Amino acid sequence: MKDRIKKIRKELDLTQQKFADRLSVKRNTVAQWELGINTLTNQVIMSICREFNVNEDWLRNGGSDDDMFIKLTEDEELAMYTQILLDSTDDIVADMIKEIIIMYGKLDNNSKQVIKSATKNLLDKIKNT
């Protein structure tokens, strides 16, 4: 399991510190898991699976790396990212997104239509580059 923990972290391009922060543990704890010094409790396994969308059977038993993560529907993925956004603290980008959402909600319908049109044009330009 120690190798699979490291594989998850590397696949997500997270340092031990960032991985630890997401799980509310110390960096040294993650290092000890990856070295096989400390074993993972059931609670930690569940936290890893929930936080990083990891397939619990793959984490516990191994198998194909294609099975590492649970495949989410588009709505489930949106819900996951929304929750991450809402849980974000001390993140200037997350704060800006939250503020934009709040301001958008307060706009009248005509103003919302202008924003929608401008946003669609911007996204089209980004997709075409």
Secondary structure as GFF3:
##gff-version 3
##sequence-region A 1 129
A	DSSP	alpha_helix	2	11	.	.	.	ID=ss1
A	DSSP	alpha_helix	16	23	.	.	.	ID=ss2
A	DSSP	alpha_helix	27	35	.	.	.	ID=ss3
A	DSSP	alpha_helix	42	52	.	.	.	ID=ss4
A	DSSP	alpha_helix	56	61	.	.	.	ID=ss5
A	DSSP	three_ten_helix	65	67	.	.	.	ID=ss6
A	DSSP	alpha_helix	74	87	.	.	.	ID=ss7
A	DSSP	alpha_helix	92	106	.	.	.	ID=ss8
A	DSSP	alpha_helix	109	127	.	.	.	ID=ss9
###
